[in-house]
Amino acid sequence: MKLSGMTWDHARGFDPVVAASAKYRQQTGIDVSWDKRSLQAFADAPILDLAAAYDFIVLDHPHVGQIAETGALLPLSGEPDPTASLGGSAESYVWNGQRWAYAIDAACQMAVYRPDLISDLPKTWEDIVGVDAQKYRPLTPLLPVDAFDMFMTLVAGRGGENMPLDPEHFVSDENGIYALNVLRALYKVGPDEQVEMNPIAVLETLSATDEFACSPCLFGYVNYVRPGFRPHQLSYFDLPLCMGHQQPRSILGGAGIGVSAQTKHPEEAIAFAQWITSPEVQSGIYLENNGQPANRHTWCSQADNSSVSGFFKGGFHTIDNAWTRPRDVWFLDFVDDICGIMPSFFRKDISSETFLHQINMIFTHHHGGA
């Protein structure tokens, strides 16, 4: 029997599912092949189209509202185990009482640095955008989708994680202006190219050159702390806090594995999805092949593993306090429209007040029709 899946184009997304599938073939005789799509397509590609071509789709949890509406994937059995979940990662694939994917990969926005270049790390956002900002030599991924995710993380860090705030405002004026001011300050302290950089581009730059020493907010990848993965090892640390607040409230990322509603082999496909997300596989072959497991117990057990502790220990507090962004059907189109205007905020120096008004106008357009 042959099954096929679609994941995303990075060692973290591709290598572990290929290695695990080879082991599964040895054990069961079932052949699971994988294709990969870009990180941008991972966020944007309609799940319904992918479900017509593949048995499995590795997906981002903001799609679950859309999935539930279209019926693109099969609802899956079993309640998430809260003791094995990180920051609600397993629960993020539950929508309207149905589970649409099993958590296969866990991530959130974290802070990262070069231990060989700096040791004095920023504790607050005020540190990193203040008068001493240059001493941290920051590089921030401000590609529109990442910049807007960071906007939401900053708002959540001030206690505003209940988004939308009300039918006419996505966030409060105070929190929204604070977040936009931090984003602008990070843009000004780094190169203009940040507006075109995603987390992978920043991690590659940090690990291959000596020009920058840290990134205060990006979706973390375990690969870059592994010895020999790139010329220079990176390490993660807690996301900076908003002054006066005590917990980082990073946006949850990661990925789940869903099963197409059009698969010709639903029982076998579901069995594989359950197997690859089991604690034994997550802590074994998945982790050993550039994987970033979604299992909490794996993260805890790897905190003392010197080859990866810079990620699993350094980022644990942040991911354990992560929050889940909106997953309603209107949300993805809303984000797409925000991304269309986000570069102008930086490059045309639009005031934070004006830009927040634009965000709210776009929000009411999409939410009003929800």
Disulfide bonds with the S-S distance in Angstrom:
none
